[in-house]
Amino acid sequence: MLAMSTYEFWQTASAIVTVIGLPFAIGVFIWEQRKERQINQEEIYQRLSDEYTKFMKIVLDNADLRLLRPPGETLNLTTEQTERQFALFSILIALFERAYLLVYEDQMDPQTARLWQSWEDYMRDWCKRPDFKAALPELLIGEDESFAGHIRRIAAEVVGPRS
């Protein structure tokens, strides 16, 4: 009576695998998916950071526009300088929009929120510049409405330098 038939043995083993192994496999799968998502988010963030670094190098190449100076300094730019400044602002808006579309979520987990916060800081810093803020309405034409609303809110919250 104590001896188990081969059939009963495999039936019991199958039940054990189903009860223990299946939930374990599902847990491992979910954990791997989360880990993969986190790695993808970090890769996206790194690529966006690299793009911002490239943008800042372009800003350095155009030092005559004085975009790295504290905001509020009045400059008398030539027409050509004004065009280059607007072009740089356009590149920046495209980069901000890409970051918004790839990183921002209404409900962010702590990791995503941490990644997003640096982009929000960049946006706030640029929105402190009167020249950037003044160009925003034109820069946002044709951009994603959700992004445009977000950066407009930031611009409204940010107080630039006092004249």
DOLO-564681 format. One record per atom (N, C-alpha, C): x, y, z; residue in one letter. Coordinates in Angstrom, 3 decimals. Layout:
BEGIN
[[X, Y, Z], 'A'],
...
END
This chain:
BEGIN
[[0.814, -1.192, 0.000], 'M'],
[[0.000, 0.000, 0.000], 'M'],
[[0.856, 1.254, 0.000], 'M'],
[[2.034, 1.207, 0.641], 'L'],
[[2.908, 2.359, 0.693], 'L'],
[[3.589, 2.617, -0.647], 'L'],
[[3.790, 1.617, -1.413], 'A'],
[[4.461, 1.795, -2.687], 'A'],
[[3.539, 2.523, -3.655], 'A'],
[[4.127, 3.505, -4.331], 'M'],
[[3.370, 4.324, -5.262], 'M'],
[[3.630, 3.827, -6.684], 'M'],
[[2.606, 3.778, -7.471], 'S'],
[[2.813, 3.387, -8.855], 'S'],
[[3.492, 4.537, -9.600], 'S'],
[[4.077, 4.233, -10.720], 'T'],
[[4.749, 5.245, -11.530], 'T'],
[[3.775, 6.340, -11.934], 'T'],
[[2.588, 5.942, -12.260], 'Y'],
[[1.555, 6.908, -12.646], 'Y'],
[[1.240, 7.861, -11.498], 'Y'],
[[1.065, 7.311, -10.304], 'E'],
[[0.758, 8.139, -9.135], 'E'],
[[1.923, 9.071, -8.807], 'E'],
[[3.142, 8.548, -8.946], 'F'],
[[4.325, 9.375, -8.703], 'F'],
[[4.335, 10.590, -9.624], 'F'],
[[4.135, 10.364, -10.922], 'W'],
[[4.152, 11.472, -11.883], 'W'],
[[2.966, 12.413, -11.684], 'W'],
[[1.870, 11.886, -11.269], 'Q'],
[[0.695, 12.714, -10.990], 'Q'],
[[0.978, 13.614, -9.782], 'Q'],
[[1.574, 13.110, -8.753], 'T'],
[[1.934, 13.885, -7.562], 'T'],
[[2.998, 14.915, -7.910], 'T'],
[[4.010, 14.511, -8.669], 'A'],
[[5.068, 15.441, -9.083], 'A'],
[[4.484, 16.573, -9.913], 'A'],
[[3.565, 16.249, -10.786], 'S'],
[[2.911, 17.266, -11.614], 'S'],
[[2.136, 18.253, -10.750], 'S'],
[[1.462, 17.767, -9.755], 'A'],
[[0.706, 18.637, -8.851], 'A'],
[[1.645, 19.557, -8.072], 'A'],
[[2.763, 19.015, -7.615], 'I'],
[[3.747, 19.825, -6.876], 'I'],
[[4.299, 20.927, -7.777], 'I'],
[[4.658, 20.569, -9.000], 'V'],
[[5.178, 21.566, -9.948], 'V'],
[[4.127, 22.641, -10.207], 'V'],
[[2.880, 22.220, -10.368], 'T'],
[[1.806, 23.178, -10.633], 'T'],
[[1.604, 24.113, -9.452], 'T'],
[[1.611, 23.576, -8.264], 'V'],
[[1.341, 24.370, -7.060], 'V'],
[[2.530, 25.271, -6.696], 'V'],
[[3.742, 24.780, -6.844], 'I'],
[[4.925, 25.533, -6.413], 'I'],
[[5.658, 26.149, -7.605], 'I'],
[[5.907, 25.352, -8.599], 'G'],
[[6.742, 25.793, -9.720], 'G'],
[[6.106, 26.856, -10.593], 'G'],
[[4.839, 26.714, -10.890], 'L'],
[[4.165, 27.683, -11.765], 'L'],
[[4.134, 29.082, -11.158], 'L'],
[[3.696, 29.236, -9.886], 'P'],
[[3.735, 30.586, -9.298], 'P'],
[[5.164, 31.147, -9.234], 'P'],
[[6.134, 30.266, -8.944], 'F'],
[[7.528, 30.711, -8.909], 'F'],
[[7.964, 31.203, -10.286], 'F'],
[[7.626, 30.466, -11.331], 'A'],
[[7.992, 30.855, -12.703], 'A'],
[[7.329, 32.179, -13.079], 'A'],
[[6.076, 32.353, -12.688], 'I'],
[[5.375, 33.610, -12.975], 'I'],
[[6.063, 34.762, -12.239], 'I'],
[[6.433, 34.530, -10.980], 'G'],
[[7.142, 35.556, -10.201], 'G'],
[[8.469, 35.932, -10.835], 'G'],
[[9.227, 34.951, -11.274], 'V'],
[[10.509, 35.211, -11.939], 'V'],
[[10.274, 35.993, -13.231], 'V'],
[[9.268, 35.615, -13.984], 'F'],
[[8.951, 36.310, -15.234], 'F'],
[[8.623, 37.777, -14.975], 'F'],
[[7.769, 38.038, -13.975], 'I'],
[[7.397, 39.420, -13.645], 'I'],
[[8.622, 40.204, -13.192], 'I'],
[[9.455, 39.598, -12.358], 'W'],
[[10.672, 40.256, -11.892], 'W'],
[[11.595, 40.598, -13.065], 'W'],
[[11.770, 39.654, -13.989], 'E'],
[[12.613, 39.887, -15.174], 'E'],
[[12.048, 41.014, -16.043], 'E'],
[[10.716, 41.044, -16.195], 'Q'],
[[10.082, 42.110, -16.984], 'Q'],
[[10.338, 43.466, -16.353], 'Q'],
[[10.203, 43.573, -15.037], 'R'],
[[10.459, 44.837, -14.341], 'R'],
[[11.908, 45.253, -14.483], 'R'],
[[12.800, 44.301, -14.329], 'K'],
[[14.233, 44.583, -14.463], 'K'],
[[14.543, 45.075, -15.878], 'K'],
[[13.968, 44.425, -16.870], 'E'],
[[14.182, 44.823, -18.260], 'E'],
[[13.623, 46.225, -18.518], 'E'],
[[12.473, 46.521, -17.948], 'R'],
[[11.874, 47.859, -18.106], 'R'],
[[12.774, 48.918, -17.476], 'R'],
[[13.315, 48.612, -16.302], 'Q'],
[[14.212, 49.559, -15.635], 'Q'],
[[15.469, 49.790, -16.467], 'Q'],
[[16.027, 48.740, -17.015], 'I'],
[[17.216, 48.872, -17.860], 'I'],
[[16.889, 49.710, -19.094], 'I'],
[[15.726, 49.468, -19.710], 'N'],
[[15.314, 50.257, -20.873], 'N'],
[[15.149, 51.724, -20.520], 'N'],
[[14.546, 52.015, -19.352], 'Q'],
[[14.382, 53.401, -18.917], 'Q'],
[[15.739, 54.073, -18.733], 'Q'],
[[16.670, 53.358, -18.127], 'E'],
[[17.995, 53.927, -17.901], 'E'],
[[18.727, 54.163, -19.224], 'E'],
[[18.546, 53.270, -20.182], 'E'],
[[19.150, 53.458, -21.501], 'E'],
[[18.562, 54.680, -22.202], 'E'],
[[17.248, 54.823, -22.123], 'I'],
[[16.580, 55.988, -22.708], 'I'],
[[17.101, 57.252, -22.055], 'I'],
[[17.162, 57.245, -20.732], 'Y'],
[[17.653, 58.410, -20.005], 'Y'],
[[19.094, 58.736, -20.419], 'Y'],
[[19.936, 57.711, -20.553], 'Q'],
[[21.327, 57.944, -20.938], 'Q'],
[[21.423, 58.539, -22.339], 'Q'],
[[20.622, 58.022, -23.266], 'R'],
[[20.637, 58.578, -24.629], 'R'],
[[20.171, 60.029, -24.628], 'R'],
[[19.123, 60.317, -23.850], 'L'],
[[18.640, 61.696, -23.762], 'L'],
[[19.697, 62.601, -23.121], 'L'],
[[20.367, 62.112, -22.100], 'S'],
[[21.436, 62.890, -21.461], 'S'],
[[22.569, 63.168, -22.438], 'S'],
[[22.899, 62.180, -23.242], 'D'],
[[23.932, 62.374, -24.267], 'D'],
[[23.504, 63.453, -25.259], 'D'],
[[22.225, 63.440, -25.630], 'E'],
[[21.714, 64.463, -26.547], 'E'],
[[21.779, 65.857, -25.914], 'E'],
[[21.486, 65.946, -24.636], 'Y'],
[[21.565, 67.243, -23.953], 'Y'],
[[23.017, 67.713, -23.895], 'Y'],
[[23.941, 66.793, -23.661], 'T'],
[[25.367, 67.140, -23.658], 'T'],
[[25.779, 67.661, -25.028], 'T'],
[[25.324, 67.012, -26.092], 'K'],
[[25.621, 67.494, -27.454], 'K'],
[[25.041, 68.891, -27.663], 'K'],
[[23.828, 69.099, -27.164], 'F'],
[[23.213, 70.422, -27.284], 'F'],
[[24.064, 71.473, -26.576], 'F'],
[[24.529, 71.151, -25.377], 'M'],
[[25.339, 72.113, -24.626], 'M'],
[[26.663, 72.406, -25.339], 'M'],
[[27.189, 71.440, -26.060], 'K'],
[[28.402, 71.690, -26.854], 'K'],
[[28.094, 72.667, -27.987], 'K'],
[[26.917, 72.548, -28.581], 'I'],
[[26.499, 73.491, -29.617], 'I'],
[[26.351, 74.886, -29.010], 'I'],
[[25.805, 74.950, -27.798], 'V'],
[[25.677, 76.231, -27.106], 'V'],
[[27.064, 76.845, -26.897], 'V'],
[[28.024, 76.017, -26.510], 'L'],
[[29.403, 76.510, -26.337], 'L'],
[[29.992, 77.017, -27.660], 'L'],
[[29.678, 76.325, -28.739], 'D'],
[[30.154, 76.750, -30.056], 'D'],
[[29.534, 78.083, -30.483], 'D'],
[[28.442, 78.445, -29.848], 'N'],
[[27.754, 79.706, -30.143], 'N'],
[[27.799, 80.619, -28.918], 'N'],
[[28.986, 80.736, -28.342], 'A'],
[[29.169, 81.494, -27.097], 'A'],
[[28.759, 82.956, -27.234], 'A'],
[[28.805, 83.487, -28.449], 'D'],
[[28.422, 84.894, -28.639], 'D'],
[[26.957, 85.149, -28.299], 'D'],
[[26.143, 84.081, -28.229], 'L'],
[[24.735, 84.237, -27.872], 'L'],
[[24.549, 84.320, -26.355], 'L'],
[[25.592, 83.997, -25.625], 'R'],
[[25.634, 84.103, -24.161], 'R'],
[[24.478, 83.348, -23.480], 'R'],
[[24.225, 82.162, -23.969], 'L'],
[[23.144, 81.356, -23.408], 'L'],
[[23.520, 80.688, -22.086], 'L'],
[[24.786, 80.710, -21.737], 'L'],
[[25.207, 80.119, -20.471], 'L'],
[[25.310, 81.154, -19.356], 'L'],
[[25.089, 82.397, -19.697], 'R'],
[[25.106, 83.467, -18.688], 'R'],
[[23.806, 83.417, -17.895], 'R'],
[[23.830, 84.010, -16.699], 'P'],
[[22.579, 84.044, -15.928], 'P'],
[[21.476, 84.736, -16.731], 'P'],
[[20.257, 84.240, -16.613], 'P'],
[[19.155, 84.841, -17.368], 'P'],
[[18.897, 86.274, -16.920], 'P'],
[[18.398, 87.038, -17.836], 'G'],
[[18.004, 88.401, -17.500], 'G'],
[[18.944, 89.463, -18.027], 'G'],
[[20.114, 89.051, -18.429], 'E'],
[[21.068, 89.996, -18.994], 'E'],
[[20.572, 90.402, -20.375], 'E'],
[[20.381, 91.691, -20.592], 'T'],
[[19.867, 92.172, -21.870], 'T'],
[[21.001, 92.204, -22.885], 'T'],
[[20.760, 91.565, -24.005], 'L'],
[[21.744, 91.533, -25.085], 'L'],
[[21.134, 92.170, -26.329], 'L'],
[[21.952, 92.865, -27.055], 'N'],
[[21.517, 93.403, -28.340], 'N'],
[[22.070, 92.483, -29.415], 'N'],
[[21.263, 91.493, -29.787], 'L'],
[[21.695, 90.507, -30.768], 'L'],
[[21.423, 91.001, -32.178], 'L'],
[[22.302, 90.610, -33.082], 'T'],
[[22.080, 90.907, -34.492], 'T'],
[[20.977, 89.980, -35.005], 'T'],
[[20.499, 90.235, -36.190], 'T'],
[[19.468, 89.393, -36.801], 'T'],
[[19.971, 87.962, -36.939], 'T'],
[[21.213, 87.807, -37.348], 'E'],
[[21.805, 86.483, -37.524], 'E'],
[[21.915, 85.773, -36.172], 'E'],
[[22.300, 86.476, -35.133], 'Q'],
[[22.398, 85.886, -33.801], 'Q'],
[[21.010, 85.488, -33.279], 'Q'],
[[20.028, 86.323, -33.542], 'T'],
[[18.666, 86.020, -33.119], 'T'],
[[18.172, 84.749, -33.799], 'T'],
[[18.509, 84.580, -35.073], 'E'],
[[18.129, 83.365, -35.805], 'E'],
[[18.813, 82.134, -35.214], 'E'],
[[20.107, 82.242, -34.910], 'R'],
[[20.825, 81.108, -34.321], 'R'],
[[20.259, 80.774, -32.940], 'R'],
[[19.937, 81.812, -32.181], 'Q'],
[[19.361, 81.598, -30.859], 'Q'],
[[18.027, 80.852, -30.980], 'Q'],
[[17.192, 81.277, -31.899], 'F'],
[[15.903, 80.621, -32.099], 'F'],
[[16.102, 79.172, -32.549], 'F'],
[[17.088, 78.947, -33.410], 'A'],
[[17.376, 77.580, -33.863], 'A'],
[[17.817, 76.708, -32.688], 'A'],
[[18.636, 77.242, -31.818], 'L'],
[[19.060, 76.488, -30.641], 'L'],
[[17.889, 76.211, -29.704], 'L'],
[[17.033, 77.199, -29.531], 'F'],
[[15.844, 76.994, -28.707], 'F'],
[[14.939, 75.922, -29.323], 'F'],
[[14.850, 75.880, -30.640], 'S'],
[[14.048, 74.859, -31.326], 'S'],
[[14.610, 73.465, -31.080], 'S'],
[[15.926, 73.345, -31.142], 'I'],
[[16.575, 72.058, -30.853], 'I'],
[[16.282, 71.649, -29.413], 'I'],
[[16.368, 72.609, -28.517], 'L'],
[[16.129, 72.335, -27.101], 'L'],
[[14.690, 71.881, -26.860], 'L'],
[[13.738, 72.557, -27.481], 'I'],
[[12.326, 72.171, -27.328], 'I'],
[[12.110, 70.755, -27.859], 'I'],
[[12.721, 70.428, -28.988], 'A'],
[[12.589, 69.070, -29.538], 'A'],
[[13.155, 68.042, -28.559], 'A'],
[[14.266, 68.372, -27.925], 'L'],
[[14.867, 67.474, -26.946], 'L'],
[[13.982, 67.336, -25.717], 'L'],
[[13.445, 68.450, -25.229], 'F'],
[[12.531, 68.403, -24.084], 'F'],
[[11.284, 67.578, -24.414], 'F'],
[[10.762, 67.763, -25.608], 'E'],
[[9.569, 67.011, -25.995], 'E'],
[[9.877, 65.518, -26.049], 'E'],
[[11.010, 65.163, -26.605], 'R'],
[[11.398, 63.752, -26.678], 'R'],
[[11.507, 63.172, -25.261], 'R'],
[[12.139, 63.922, -24.356], 'A'],
[[12.262, 63.461, -22.969], 'A'],
[[10.874, 63.287, -22.347], 'A'],
[[10.001, 64.245, -22.602], 'Y'],
[[8.645, 64.177, -22.055], 'Y'],
[[7.919, 62.933, -22.563], 'Y'],
[[7.992, 62.695, -23.863], 'L'],
[[7.268, 61.572, -24.457], 'L'],
[[7.841, 60.220, -24.028], 'L'],
[[9.152, 60.168, -23.792], 'L'],
[[9.784, 58.898, -23.462], 'L'],
[[9.867, 58.608, -21.961], 'L'],
[[9.867, 59.646, -21.133], 'V'],
[[10.095, 59.435, -19.703], 'V'],
[[8.882, 59.778, -18.854], 'V'],
[[8.196, 60.883, -19.172], 'Y'],
[[7.137, 61.375, -18.296], 'Y'],
[[5.921, 60.447, -18.292], 'Y'],
[[5.373, 60.224, -17.104], 'E'],
[[4.134, 59.489, -16.921], 'E'],
[[3.345, 60.207, -15.839], 'E'],
[[2.021, 60.141, -15.919], 'D'],
[[1.202, 60.765, -14.880], 'D'],
[[1.456, 60.119, -13.520], 'D'],
[[1.549, 58.809, -13.494], 'Q'],
[[1.841, 58.065, -12.264], 'Q'],
[[3.201, 57.399, -12.437], 'Q'],
[[4.229, 57.992, -11.823], 'M'],
[[5.584, 57.469, -11.990], 'M'],
[[6.030, 56.691, -10.760], 'M'],
[[6.739, 55.597, -11.030], 'D'],
[[7.371, 54.895, -9.921], 'D'],
[[8.582, 55.739, -9.491], 'D'],
[[9.142, 55.476, -8.332], 'P'],
[[10.249, 56.315, -7.837], 'P'],
[[11.427, 56.427, -8.805], 'P'],
[[11.765, 55.343, -9.487], 'Q'],
[[12.889, 55.363, -10.436], 'Q'],
[[12.597, 56.313, -11.600], 'Q'],
[[11.423, 56.204, -12.182], 'T'],
[[11.045, 57.070, -13.303], 'T'],
[[10.967, 58.515, -12.849], 'T'],
[[10.404, 58.739, -11.670], 'A'],
[[10.304, 60.102, -11.135], 'A'],
[[11.692, 60.711, -10.953], 'A'],
[[12.634, 59.916, -10.504], 'R'],
[[14.009, 60.396, -10.326], 'R'],
[[14.612, 60.786, -11.679], 'R'],
[[14.405, 59.939, -12.681], 'L'],
[[14.920, 60.236, -14.016], 'L'],
[[14.253, 61.481, -14.596], 'L'],
[[12.949, 61.603, -14.386], 'W'],
[[12.207, 62.737, -14.936], 'W'],
[[12.602, 64.047, -14.271], 'W'],
[[12.897, 64.030, -12.985], 'Q'],
[[13.144, 65.258, -12.240], 'Q'],
[[14.291, 66.081, -12.828], 'Q'],
[[15.324, 65.433, -13.322], 'S'],
[[16.429, 66.200, -13.903], 'S'],
[[15.966, 66.940, -15.157], 'S'],
[[15.080, 66.331, -15.947], 'W'],
[[14.554, 67.017, -17.133], 'W'],
[[13.663, 68.181, -16.737], 'W'],
[[12.891, 67.978, -15.700], 'E'],
[[12.045, 69.066, -15.201], 'E'],
[[12.925, 70.236, -14.732], 'E'],
[[14.045, 69.909, -14.088], 'D'],
[[14.981, 70.953, -13.645], 'D'],
[[15.557, 71.718, -14.837], 'D'],
[[15.944, 70.991, -15.890], 'Y'],
[[16.451, 71.662, -17.097], 'Y'],
[[15.400, 72.609, -17.660], 'Y'],
[[14.157, 72.133, -17.740], 'M'],
[[13.077, 72.963, -18.284], 'M'],
[[12.878, 74.212, -17.435], 'M'],
[[12.895, 74.043, -16.141], 'R'],
[[12.732, 75.198, -15.247], 'R'],
[[13.859, 76.199, -15.441], 'R'],
[[15.087, 75.700, -15.528], 'D'],
[[16.226, 76.607, -15.722], 'D'],
[[16.095, 77.406, -17.012], 'D'],
[[15.727, 76.746, -18.089], 'W'],
[[15.602, 77.451, -19.370], 'W'],
[[14.401, 78.398, -19.366], 'W'],
[[13.337, 78.012, -18.677], 'C'],
[[12.152, 78.881, -18.626], 'C'],
[[12.393, 80.138, -17.794], 'C'],
[[13.465, 80.170, -17.023], 'K'],
[[13.831, 81.386, -16.286], 'K'],
[[14.395, 82.453, -17.217], 'K'],
[[14.811, 82.035, -18.388], 'R'],
[[15.388, 82.978, -19.358], 'R'],
[[14.261, 83.720, -20.065], 'R'],
[[14.240, 85.046, -19.964], 'P'],
[[13.183, 85.809, -20.649], 'P'],
[[13.160, 85.570, -22.160], 'P'],
[[14.346, 85.407, -22.773], 'D'],
[[14.387, 85.201, -24.224], 'D'],
[[13.770, 83.850, -24.604], 'D'],
[[14.033, 82.821, -23.824], 'F'],
[[13.457, 81.506, -24.082], 'F'],
[[11.954, 81.530, -23.839], 'F'],
[[11.565, 82.127, -22.719], 'K'],
[[10.147, 82.195, -22.359], 'K'],
[[9.361, 82.968, -23.427], 'K'],
[[9.942, 84.038, -23.941], 'A'],
[[9.272, 84.846, -24.970], 'A'],
[[9.123, 84.064, -26.274], 'A'],
[[10.059, 83.166, -26.543], 'A'],
[[10.015, 82.389, -27.779], 'A'],
[[9.100, 81.158, -27.676], 'A'],
[[8.723, 80.783, -26.463], 'L'],
[[7.931, 79.560, -26.271], 'L'],
[[6.676, 79.474, -27.134], 'L'],
[[5.837, 80.512, -27.201], 'P'],
[[4.620, 80.358, -28.011], 'P'],
[[4.918, 79.913, -29.449], 'P'],
[[5.921, 80.486, -30.056], 'E'],
[[6.266, 80.107, -31.429], 'E'],
[[6.947, 78.738, -31.465], 'E'],
[[7.770, 78.458, -30.474], 'L'],
[[8.476, 77.179, -30.427], 'L'],
[[7.521, 75.991, -30.258], 'L'],
[[6.400, 76.224, -29.600], 'L'],
[[5.483, 75.126, -29.286], 'L'],
[[4.445, 74.853, -30.375], 'L'],
[[4.478, 75.635, -31.442], 'I'],
[[3.550, 75.396, -32.552], 'I'],
[[3.850, 74.020, -33.152], 'I'],
[[2.826, 73.172, -33.203], 'G'],
[[2.971, 71.844, -33.795], 'G'],
[[3.547, 70.786, -32.864], 'G'],
[[3.870, 71.167, -31.654], 'E'],
[[4.410, 70.186, -30.709], 'E'],
[[3.266, 69.416, -30.054], 'E'],
[[3.610, 68.306, -29.421], 'D'],
[[2.634, 67.489, -28.711], 'D'],
[[1.894, 68.362, -27.703], 'D'],
[[0.570, 68.313, -27.727], 'E'],
[[-0.244, 69.189, -26.870], 'E'],
[[-0.007, 68.945, -25.388], 'E'],
[[0.143, 67.714, -25.025], 'S'],
[[0.376, 67.384, -23.622], 'S'],
[[1.715, 67.966, -23.160], 'S'],
[[2.744, 67.800, -23.977], 'F'],
[[4.052, 68.382, -23.663], 'F'],
[[3.961, 69.903, -23.611], 'F'],
[[3.314, 70.491, -24.606], 'A'],
[[3.197, 71.953, -24.664], 'A'],
[[2.517, 72.478, -23.404], 'A'],
[[1.455, 71.816, -22.972], 'G'],
[[0.772, 72.223, -21.746], 'G'],
[[1.674, 72.107, -20.533], 'G'],
[[2.475, 71.058, -20.510], 'H'],
[[3.375, 70.838, -19.372], 'H'],
[[4.431, 71.935, -19.283], 'H'],
[[5.072, 72.248, -20.390], 'I'],
[[6.129, 73.266, -20.332], 'I'],
[[5.539, 74.670, -20.148], 'I'],
[[4.329, 74.874, -20.644], 'R'],
[[3.665, 76.170, -20.373], 'R'],
[[3.403, 76.336, -18.878], 'R'],
[[2.985, 75.256, -18.218], 'R'],
[[2.767, 75.312, -16.765], 'R'],
[[4.074, 75.626, -16.044], 'R'],
[[5.140, 74.977, -16.472], 'I'],
[[6.440, 75.256, -15.863], 'I'],
[[6.813, 76.716, -16.064], 'I'],
[[6.654, 77.203, -17.277], 'A'],
[[7.004, 78.593, -17.585], 'A'],
[[6.177, 79.560, -16.748], 'A'],
[[4.916, 79.224, -16.507], 'A'],
[[4.050, 80.088, -15.701], 'A'],
[[4.472, 80.081, -14.224], 'A'],
[[4.968, 78.952, -13.756], 'E'],
[[5.393, 78.831, -12.362], 'E'],
[[6.735, 79.495, -12.089], 'E'],
[[7.603, 79.465, -13.092], 'V'],
[[8.972, 79.946, -12.922], 'V'],
[[8.999, 81.465, -12.958], 'V'],
[[9.662, 82.012, -11.988], 'V'],
[[9.852, 83.460, -11.966], 'V'],
[[11.275, 83.721, -12.421], 'V'],
[[11.389, 84.484, -13.484], 'G'],
[[12.716, 84.820, -13.996], 'G'],
[[13.361, 85.901, -13.156], 'G'],
[[14.521, 86.342, -13.583], 'P'],
[[15.223, 87.384, -12.835], 'P'],
[[14.468, 88.706, -12.876], 'P'],
[[14.622, 89.465, -11.853], 'R'],
[[13.968, 90.775, -11.794], 'R'],
[[14.794, 91.782, -12.576], 'R'],
[[14.095, 92.588, -13.333], 'S'],
[[14.803, 93.589, -14.131], 'S'],
[[15.085, 94.810, -13.303], 'S'],
END
